[in-house]
Amino acid sequence: MATLSCRFHLAIHRLPCNARVRPSFSCSVQPSQSNIKVVINGAAKEIGRAAVIAVTKARGMEVAGAVDSYCVGEDIGKVCDMEEPLEIPIMNDLTMVLGSISQSKETGVVVDFTQPSAVYDNVKQATAFGLRSVVYVPRITVDTISALSAFCEKASMGCLVAPTLSIGSILLQQAAISASFHYNNVEIVESRAHATDLPSPDAIQIANNLSNLGQIYNREDLSTDVSARGQVLGEDGVRVHSMVLPGLPSSTTVYFSGPGEVYTIKHDITDVQCLMPGLLLAIRKVARLKNIHYVFLQAFCSEHCKSKLTCVAHTISTASSVWPGEISVEPHYSSSFLVYDKILHRSSDESVSSKYFMEGKVYGQEKVL
């Protein structure tokens, strides 16, 4: 459906002397800026179907293609149980879909819900056809992101890789990093209805974010081998406990404790719809990018960024921002992380590589309060 915009003009009619002047308004209707053409790769999956519905209802974008190896030839609108068909058949050839959209010379975005092994080729194809990519595929390797970084940088095309699209999950990670400077004990407890891949990518991401911050957690039982104490993730003693029971909501809780208090951060996911606001933000954001952005990369690149990935800037959500958190990946060595408008920086200089800066204070093994 085309979006129209109206412009109102004040017109004053000049009448004979002694006559009253009557102002009037005229309206000219002009088409607004073209919608973003969105291709859903993995459209037959649950999250793909939800994405089709969300994009269809959103302003400024429209579904232009659906790719999947299932339900090939069926109308994506019918597959999503929409009231009316979208007249867009599901195809299993990404190249054909990209070719048809690139001919229109309009802004296009490919949303990738496939597999880690297919991400590089998918993004490379999309970039070659002049389309940007939003990738929501957990457990993508550092090597894949590094290769994509070089490719997108050379082509000056945007790509946004998001380990999570849940805004609540991102906010939990931000709060956990902020709290880690004030508490010496931390445990992560997660629950899932089905045992798929444990610990979950969210739990691993949180544990990695809390590691290498100059803090050693749970010192009293750091070396215990008791299985009931959970699995240690990262390098600084962060423990993760995973529960799997049918009927449980997908939940992640981070417990911090200090003298006389316990600080709890919890995030529950009840439906795949929780990912849609973040997806729409990502689509709008990537349409303006010219390089790769990795949302919530590990807080610091270890060993002076041997991964060749750089956390250049981590922008926290403000009234003017579009995406709650982003980290730009560029092919040089430096690392920074912005937490609640406070700069937390690890220098690549060997002389201070183990010290961290937050609002001008140096954090080493002991906290400076």
Order of alpha helices (4+ residues) and beta strands (2+ residues): beta-beta-beta-alpha-beta-alpha-beta-alpha-beta-alpha-beta-alpha-beta-alpha-beta-alpha-beta-beta-beta-beta-alpha-beta-alpha-beta-beta-beta-beta-beta
